[in-house]
Amino acid sequence: MSYYEDYWLLKNRFNINDKHIVLENGINIYNQAFISENDEFLPQIDDFSKDNDGNFLLSQLNTPYQHQIIDIDDGDIVENKSYQYTIFTNSKAAKSKKIIVLFHGLNEKDWTKYLPWAKRLVEQTDSAVVLFPIAFHMNRTPAAWSDQKIMNKVSDERKKMFPNIVDSSFANAAISTRLQYNPQHFFWSGLESYCDFIQLFKLIRNGKCAHLDKDASINIFSYSVGSMLAEIILFTNENNWFSKTKLFIFCGGATFNRMLPVSKYILDSEANIALYAYFIEHLEKELARDHKLSTYFQQVNSASYYFKSMLDYHKMKENRNIRLDVLKSNIAALVLKKDTVVPAYEVVNFLKGEDRKRAISVKIMDFPFNYRHEAPFPFNDKIKNEVNKAFDYVFNFAAKHLS
């Protein structure tokens, strides 16, 4: 089946609440329950309520709809703790012996885009594909964060507060509000995502994951900011568990300060300014007054340590390069020439080095149709054949590396 055909088939058939879905071509989809055991370090409201050198004091914020988003402890968001992850498999054996974990992008709340990606990877690699949600994304968010009516009101509040705001929308209102006032969420949710992945890995190795063999090989397909998480996993290589893990990066792979995430579908400009100020311009100052965060960042060769190394292209470069030299045969990437969120040349600089001597395969493509980072394979019947061909090329390239 073509990409377009797969997309509409899966859009109509997939439901995250269905335990088992059987497709006509023998592919099975299973939605598995998961309870995160990694929320003990998540921030509470009190962690953000101190007025440090003019930081935003939440009690002064007279915006009721934004308050609904920020006036809650992260640990109290039940959807983030107990959720479903999805397995695609066509294995005739009881449990798949090859696994690809797929990580999505920033501010995504629906798996629809990725369903044909997973199906194609299953078909071309004979691996099970696990769609694993990042913390506070996808089905790990309160329903209100995806409610267009409520989020439009949040966006309206933000536009009134910040008349020069760019790209505020109902789609990015929740995450923009959280990250603007409390940029630390970016790290803590990333750390929980990392720890949840390690928890999943342990469940697999202990034989406690239905449909996944305990000795299965584990590779990763990452998209956009999900690539940052994937790179941290490989850099950290906890207990040498991921020395043989292959990573395929699509539209991702750059350091945080070389990405441009301002978009109606990702972040508004005020959130981006706050993130950049916190993690790039004033990080050492922030660490000096945030003992908890500083303690995590000082744990050498930990996930937190490598998260810090992924923030600023010019800092901790030697640490990254040592790991990239070791991992050069594990990683391949495909990036798009007109991607304005994760520029192709920044990914090349990061993965291959400024001298282009590191032997990591990075392919730069430019499709013969209009596309954007958030929608690399757009839907338009006039260009259907071209989009199908582009999709085939990308996933043939990915499958070759991940097989």
N, C-alpha and C positions, 0 to 999 in steps of 0.2 A: 504493500500500500504506500501511497505517496505521503509526504508530510502533511499536506492539507487534509487528506482523507483520515489520517491518524488523529490529527488535531480534533476534528469534529466528532469522530467516533468516541474518543476518550473524554472530550468535554461533556458529551451526553451520557456516557456510561459511568464515569468516575464519581464516587461519593466517599468522602473521608470517613463516614460513619458506617459504611458497609464493610463487614469483616473480610469478605471474599468476593472478588469479581472475576469472572471467567470471560476472556475474549475469544472470538471465533477462531483465531489462529493458534490457540493453545496457550497463550500467555495468561498467567494468573496474576492477579493483583491482591495482595493481602495488606490490610491495615492493622497494625500491631500496637497495643497499648504500651506506653512508656511512662514511668514516673521518675522524674529527675531527682537525684539525691544530692544535688549540687547547688542548693540555693542558700546555704548558710552564710556565704559571704556577700550576698546581694545587698545593696544599700537600702536603708530605711529613710523615711522622710526627715528624721532628725539629722541624718548625715549631711543634708543639704541646707539646713535652715539657719546656718550661721552666716552672719554678714562679715565676710572676710574681704577687706580692702575694696569694698564697693560691689562685691558679688551680689547677684540678684537675691533679695530676701523674699521668700515665698509669701510671707504674710502681707506684703505690700501689693501683691498682684490681685487686682480687682477684676478678674476675668473668670467668671464661673465655669465656662466650658473647658478652659485650659486647666482649671483647678481639678476637674474631674479626672484628668489624665495624670497630673503630677501629685495629687494628694492621696497617694496610696503607696504602701511599702511594696517593693517588687516581690518580696516573698509571699505577699497576700494575693498575688495574681494567679489564681488556681489554674487557669488555662495554660500558663507557662510551665507549671509543675507537672501536670498530668495531661498527656496528649497522645496523639497517634502518629506513628511514622509509617511509611508505605514501602512495600516490597513488590517489585515487578520480577517475575521469574517465568522461564519456560522450561526449567529443569525437569526432566523426567524422573530424576532421582528425588528422594524424599527431601533432601536438603542440598542447596547449591554449594558447589565447591569453589566458586569464584564470585566475588562481590565487588561491585562498584558503588561507592557512596557518592551521592550527588548533593553538592552544596549550592544553594541559590544565592540571589543578590540581596542588596540592602532594601529595606522597606517593602518586602513582598508579603502578601497576605493570602495568596491563592496559588495552588499548584498547577493550575490549568496549563500554563505556558510550558511547563516541564514534562508533562505527561508524554507527549510524542518523543521528547528527548530520551526519556527513560526506556520507552518501548523500542526505539531504534538501537540503543546501546545493548539491550537484552538480545535483540535479534542478531546483532553483528559481532558480539563478543561472547555469547552464550554465558554471560554472567547474570547473577541477580543484581538488580539495581535498587538501592535503598535511597528513598527521598527522605532526607533527615533535616528537620527544620531547625534553624538558628533560633536562639532564645528571643522571645518577644517578637517573633515573626510568624508568618503563615498561620497555622491553626493553634499557635501558642499565644494568641492575643485575645483580649476581651472583645466581644462582638461590637461594642460601641466604637472601637477604633476603626472599624470598617463600615460603620453606619454613615452613609453619605450625608444625610440630613444633619446629624450631630457634628460630623467633621467639617461640614461647611460653616457651621457656627463657630467652631474653633478657628478655622481659617479667617473668617470675618473679624474675629477678635484680634488676630495677629496682624491683619492688614490695617486695622485702626490704630493699633499700638505702634506699628512700624510702617509708616507711609511709604517708605522706599523699599519695602520688602520685595524680593523677586521670587517668582514661582511658588508662591503659597497656594495650596490647593487642598481640597478635601482628602485627596489621596495621601498627601504627606503631612497632614496637620498633626497627627498623633505623634509620630516619631520626631518631627521637627520641634514640637513643644517639649517632649522629654529631653532631647539632646541639647536644645538651646539653654534651658535652665539648669540642667544637670548633665554636662558633657561626659561625666564619669560613667554614665550608663553604657557608653560605647565600649569601654573596657570590660566592665563587669558582666555585661550580657555576652560579650565575646568569650570571656573566661568560662562562663557557664556553658556556652556552646561547646567549647573545647572539652570541658569535663564531662558533659553529656556524651560526646563522641567516645571518650575513653570508657565511660560506663557501658555504652553499647558494645564497644570492642571486647570488654571483659565478659559481657553476657554471651557474646558469640563464642569466645574461646572456652567458656564454661558449658557450652552446649545448651544454653537456655534461650536461644532464639529460634523459634519455629521457622523452618524453610531455609535456614542458613547453617551450613556445616561448620562445626567448631574449629576445623583446621583450614577453612577456606582462605584463599588469598584475598587481600583487601586492597583495592585501588580507589582512586578518587577522581571524580569529574567535578570541577569547580567553575562557577560562573561569577563574574563581577567581584563584589567584596567577599563572596564565599571563598575566593582564591586566597585572600589574606588568611583566613582561618586554615585553609588547607596547607599553605606554606608554613604556618606556625606549627601545625601538626608534624610535618616532615622535618622542620628545623629542630624541634624539640626532641623528636624520636624517643619518646618516653620508654624506658626499659628496652631500647633497641627493637621495639615492636614493629616499626615502620621502615626499617632499612630497605626492604624490598618493595615497598608500596610505590606504585606508579601514580603520577599526578598529571592529568590533562587540564590545562587552564584555557577557558574561553572568555574573552572580553574581560580579562582581569590580570592581576599579577604585579601591579605597581605598588610602591609605598603609598601610605595614606596621603602625604602632602603632594603627591603627583597625580592624584585623582581630582576630578571636578564634578562633585555629585549634585550640584544645584540643578534641580529638575522638578517639574510638577509631580513626577512619579517617584522621586527619591527624597530629597531634602529641599527646604526653602533656604534662602540666602542667610537669614538670621541664624538658623541652626548651624549652617556651614561655618559662618564667622565664629560662632561660639566654640565649635569643635576645634577649629584651626587655632584660635587663641589659646585654648586650654592645652592641647596636645603638642602644638608646634612652637608657638611664640612664648608661652609662659610655663612650660611643663615643669622645669626644675623648681620654679617658684611654687607651683601648685603641689609638687611632691614634698617640698619643705614643710608645708602646713597640713598635708594629708598623710599622716603616719601609716594608715592602713594601706593606701595605694603604694606608697614608697616602699613598704616592706615587701609587697608582692613583686615590684619591679626590680628589687635587689637580689632576687633569687636567681642566681646565674644559671643559664641554660634551661630555665623553666619556660613554660608557655608564656608567662607574664613577661619574662625577659625578652623573648623573641617578639612578643607583641610590641614592646617598646622599640625594638630594632626595625619594625615595619612602619613606624610613624614618619620618620624624616629620612629622606633619601641620603642626605649627607652625614648622618650620624649612625654610628655603629655599623658602618659599611663593611669593615673588615670582618666583623662577626657574621654578617649575612653571607659574605663572599666565601668564607671558609665552608659554610654549609652548602652553598650553591655548587661549589666545586666538587664536593662529595656527592651531591645529588644530581649532577648534570645528566646522567643517563636515565634518571627516574622521571624527569620532568619534560613535558612538551607543551607548547602553547599555540593557540591561534587567536589573533586579534584582528580588529577591523580598522581599516584605514581612516574611515570617517567617524569613528567612535570619539565623541567629545567628553565622555565621562571618564573613561580609562584610555588615554591616548596611546596609540600603538607604539610610538617611539619610546614612551616611558617604560613600557613592558620590556621592550628590547634592551634598553639600557639596564634595567634591573636584572633580567635573567641572563643576558649574554655578556654584560659588562660594557662600559663605555668604549672599550677597544674591540668589542664584538668577538673576542677570542674564546669565550666559554662555549663549549659545544652543547648547548641546549637548543633544541629545535624550536624555533619561533617562526610561525608563518603569518605574514600580513596579507589579508585579503581585502578586496573592495568589490562588493556585490554590484551588479548592474541595475540596481533599483534603489529607491530611497529607503533608508533604514535608520534606526537609531540604537543606541546602546541598550535601552530598555526593551526594544522590539527588533531584534536582529532579523527575524523572519516574519515580516508583516503580512497581513491578509488583504489581498486585493486581487480579484479574479483576473484583472488585466495583466498581472505579472506572476500569476500562479506558477507557470512552468519554470520561470527564472528562480523563484523562491524555492521551489522543490529541488532544483538542481543545486542551489547554494547550500541548502540543508543537507543534501546527500554528501556534498563535498566535505563539509565541516565534520559530519559524524563518521564518514569513512576515515578521515584523518585521525579523529579521536579514537575510533575503534582499533585502528592499526597500532596505536601506542598502548592502549589499555588491554589488548588481547594477550 
